[in-house]
Amino acid sequence: MEQSSTSALLQGTVLDLASDVVSALRSGDHVRAGSTLATGGPGDGVTRAAVRVLGADLLLPSTLLGRDPAPAQLAVFREAVAAHPPRPDAAPTVWWSHWAMTRALHRLGHPPNGPLADGAGAEPDARWLDDAGWQHLTHQLAVLAPLALPGEECAVLSAARRRPVDVARGFVRAVRRRDWQQAAGAGRWLTLLDGVPDTLGLEAGLDFVRLMGGGDPRVALQLEAARLMPAGVLL
């Protein structure tokens, strides 16, 4: 019962944080992005875990809009990076998520404490994406959607650039399966890629995902990122 309660609390906190980010992206007000963290809320462990789930996208308004992050938001983000480094046997997506979080801190001029203070560290291995089937590729890219940023270069983006048609196929599959979160994440990547088939109708597809799944803050976050992507400029 306690484990179930903690899981529900974690999920609720993730949704609250995602809602804050969506509100900030829509309004341009960086303070809104940290409103849940500024008002206290659940215990520190749950909060840090929720930040890890959302990853670098917690700082997306600062990254895309050039706003300084709210102090409470930045403090918890830095704590989450320091408190939860990947285990040696962690999945590649975990390593990349951690890399993206440290990269976000360095980009905003707030490097993490400890061994990563002098740099974001070497990129994790991305070769597992080269041989991934298009369905698995799309799933992995959706998980790593915080890496989809204008002007940012990394091995995951390079892998996606080599396979725009496969990502487009994955987007269509996710829409047909009503997996709105995966569809929104894939759509965010597609806004950065050249060679996306015109027949995909990406803009109309993203509008459909917004209509059907935009009530989920995690979906709305990816859609807002995709909307801002052409105009977004990294600091």
C-alpha positions as CSV (number, residue, x, y, z in Angstrom):
1,M,0.0,0.0,0.0
2,E,2.8,2.4,0.9
3,Q,4.6,1.6,-2.4
4,S,1.4,2.3,-4.3
5,S,0.9,5.6,-2.5
6,T,4.5,6.6,-3.3
7,S,4.1,5.7,-7.0
8,A,0.9,7.8,-7.2
9,L,2.6,10.7,-5.5
10,L,5.5,10.5,-7.9
11,Q,3.3,10.4,-10.9
12,G,1.3,13.3,-9.7
13,T,4.4,15.3,-9.0
14,V,5.7,14.6,-12.6
15,L,2.4,15.8,-14.0
16,D,2.5,19.0,-11.9
17,L,6.1,19.8,-13.0
18,A,5.2,19.1,-16.6
19,S,2.2,21.5,-16.2
20,D,4.5,24.2,-14.9
21,V,6.8,23.8,-17.8
22,V,3.9,24.0,-20.3
23,S,2.6,27.1,-18.7
24,A,6.0,28.7,-18.8
25,L,6.5,27.8,-22.5
26,R,3.2,29.3,-23.4
27,S,3.5,32.5,-21.3
28,G,7.3,33.1,-21.5
29,D,7.3,33.4,-17.7
30,H,10.2,31.4,-16.2
31,V,8.7,31.7,-12.7
32,R,5.8,29.5,-13.6
33,A,8.2,26.7,-14.5
34,G,9.2,26.5,-10.9
35,S,5.9,27.2,-9.2
36,T,5.3,23.6,-7.9
37,L,8.8,23.4,-6.5
38,A,8.5,26.9,-4.9
39,T,5.4,25.9,-3.0
40,G,6.9,22.9,-1.2
41,G,4.9,19.9,-2.0
42,P,6.0,16.3,-1.4
43,G,9.2,15.1,0.3
44,D,12.6,15.8,-1.2
45,G,13.1,12.2,-2.4
46,V,9.9,12.2,-4.4
47,T,10.6,15.6,-5.8
48,R,14.1,14.7,-7.0
49,A,12.7,11.5,-8.5
50,A,10.1,13.5,-10.4
51,V,12.7,15.8,-11.7
52,R,14.7,12.8,-12.9
53,V,11.7,11.5,-14.8
54,L,11.1,14.9,-16.5
55,G,14.9,15.3,-17.1
56,A,16.4,18.3,-18.8
57,D,12.9,19.4,-20.0
58,L,12.4,20.9,-16.5
59,L,14.7,23.7,-17.7
60,L,13.3,23.9,-21.2
61,P,11.8,27.4,-20.8
62,S,15.2,28.7,-19.8
63,T,16.9,26.8,-22.6
64,L,14.5,27.9,-25.4
65,L,13.4,31.3,-24.1
66,G,16.6,32.6,-22.6
67,R,15.1,33.0,-19.1
68,D,17.0,32.4,-15.9
69,P,15.5,29.4,-14.0
70,A,13.6,30.0,-10.8
71,P,16.0,29.5,-7.8
72,A,13.9,26.7,-6.3
73,Q,13.7,24.9,-9.6
74,L,17.4,25.2,-10.2
75,A,18.3,24.0,-6.7
76,V,16.2,20.9,-6.9
77,F,17.4,20.2,-10.5
78,R,21.1,20.4,-9.3
79,E,20.3,18.1,-6.3
80,A,18.7,15.6,-8.6
81,V,21.7,15.5,-10.9
82,A,24.1,15.0,-8.0
83,A,22.0,12.5,-6.0
84,H,21.2,10.1,-8.8
85,P,24.1,9.4,-11.1
86,P,23.6,6.4,-13.4
87,R,24.7,3.0,-12.3
88,P,27.4,1.3,-14.5
89,D,24.7,-1.1,-15.7
90,A,22.1,1.5,-16.4
91,A,20.3,1.6,-19.7
92,P,21.6,3.9,-22.5
93,T,18.6,6.1,-22.2
94,V,19.4,6.7,-18.5
95,W,23.0,7.7,-19.3
96,W,21.8,10.0,-22.0
97,S,19.2,11.6,-19.8
98,H,21.8,12.3,-17.1
99,W,24.1,13.7,-19.8
100,A,21.3,16.0,-21.0
101,M,20.7,17.3,-17.5
102,T,24.3,18.1,-16.9
103,R,24.5,19.7,-20.3
104,A,21.5,21.9,-19.6
105,L,23.2,23.1,-16.4
106,H,26.4,24.0,-18.2
107,R,24.5,25.7,-21.0
108,L,22.7,28.0,-18.5
109,G,25.9,28.8,-16.6
110,H,25.1,26.7,-13.5
111,P,27.4,23.7,-13.6
112,P,26.7,20.8,-11.3
113,N,28.8,20.2,-8.2
114,G,31.3,17.4,-8.1
115,P,33.3,15.7,-10.9
116,L,31.1,17.2,-13.7
117,A,31.7,20.8,-12.6
118,D,34.2,21.4,-15.3
119,G,32.3,20.0,-18.2
120,A,29.2,18.0,-19.2
121,G,31.3,14.9,-19.7
122,A,31.9,12.7,-22.8
123,E,28.8,11.7,-24.7
124,P,27.5,8.2,-23.9
125,D,27.5,5.6,-26.6
126,A,24.7,5.9,-29.1
127,R,25.6,3.1,-31.4
128,W,22.7,1.0,-30.2
129,L,20.4,3.2,-32.2
130,D,22.1,2.4,-35.5
131,D,20.8,-1.1,-35.6
132,A,17.5,-0.5,-33.9
133,G,14.3,-1.3,-35.8
134,W,12.2,1.8,-36.7
135,Q,9.7,1.0,-34.0
136,H,12.3,0.7,-31.3
137,L,14.1,3.7,-32.6
138,T,11.0,5.8,-32.3
139,H,10.4,4.6,-28.8
140,Q,13.9,5.4,-27.7
141,L,13.9,8.8,-29.3
142,A,10.6,9.6,-27.6
143,V,12.2,8.7,-24.2
144,L,15.1,11.0,-25.1
145,A,13.0,13.9,-26.4
146,P,14.8,16.4,-24.1
147,L,17.8,16.0,-26.4
148,A,15.8,17.4,-29.3
149,L,16.8,21.0,-29.3
150,P,17.5,23.6,-32.0
151,G,21.2,24.1,-32.6
152,E,22.2,21.3,-30.3
153,E,24.5,18.6,-31.6
154,C,24.9,15.1,-30.1
155,A,25.2,11.5,-31.3
156,V,21.5,10.8,-30.7
157,L,20.5,13.7,-33.0
158,S,22.9,12.4,-35.6
159,A,21.3,9.0,-35.4
160,A,17.9,10.5,-35.9
161,R,19.1,12.6,-38.9
162,R,20.2,9.5,-40.7
163,R,16.7,8.0,-40.4
164,P,14.0,10.6,-40.9
165,V,11.7,8.2,-42.8
166,D,11.9,5.7,-40.0
167,V,11.1,8.3,-37.4
168,A,8.1,9.4,-39.5
169,R,6.9,5.8,-39.7
170,G,7.2,5.6,-36.0
171,F,5.2,8.8,-35.5
172,V,2.4,7.5,-37.7
173,R,2.4,4.2,-35.8
174,A,2.2,5.9,-32.4
175,V,-0.7,8.0,-33.6
176,R,-2.5,4.9,-34.8
177,R,-1.9,3.2,-31.5
178,R,-3.1,6.3,-29.7
179,D,0.2,6.5,-27.9
180,W,0.1,10.3,-27.7
181,Q,3.2,10.7,-25.5
182,Q,5.4,8.7,-28.0
183,A,3.8,10.5,-30.9
184,A,4.4,13.9,-29.4
185,G,8.1,13.0,-28.6
186,A,8.6,11.7,-32.1
187,G,7.0,14.8,-33.6
188,R,9.3,17.0,-31.6
189,W,12.3,15.2,-33.2
190,L,10.8,15.4,-36.7
191,T,10.7,19.3,-36.4
192,L,14.5,19.2,-36.4
193,L,15.1,16.7,-39.2
194,D,15.6,17.2,-42.9
195,G,14.2,14.7,-45.3
196,V,10.8,14.2,-43.5
197,P,8.3,13.1,-46.2
198,D,5.9,15.8,-47.2
199,T,3.2,13.2,-47.3
200,L,3.4,12.9,-43.5
201,G,1.7,16.2,-42.9
202,L,3.6,16.8,-39.7
203,E,1.9,20.0,-38.8
204,A,-1.6,18.5,-39.2
205,G,-0.4,15.4,-37.4
206,L,0.8,17.4,-34.4
207,D,-2.5,19.3,-34.3
208,F,-4.3,16.0,-34.1
209,V,-2.1,14.7,-31.3
210,R,-2.8,18.0,-29.4
211,L,-6.5,17.5,-29.9
212,M,-6.5,13.9,-28.8
213,G,-3.8,13.8,-26.2
214,G,-3.0,17.4,-25.2
215,G,-4.8,17.1,-21.9
216,D,-1.8,15.1,-20.6
217,P,0.8,17.7,-19.5
218,R,3.6,15.4,-20.6
219,V,2.2,15.3,-24.2
220,A,1.5,19.1,-24.1
221,L,5.1,19.7,-23.1
222,Q,6.5,17.9,-26.2
223,L,4.0,19.7,-28.4
224,E,4.9,23.1,-27.0
225,A,8.6,22.3,-27.5
226,A,7.8,21.3,-31.1
227,R,5.9,24.6,-31.6
228,L,8.8,26.7,-30.4
229,M,11.5,24.7,-32.0
230,P,11.9,26.6,-35.3
231,A,12.3,29.9,-33.4
232,G,14.1,28.6,-30.3
233,V,17.8,29.6,-29.8
234,L,20.0,27.9,-27.3
235,L,21.9,30.0,-24.9
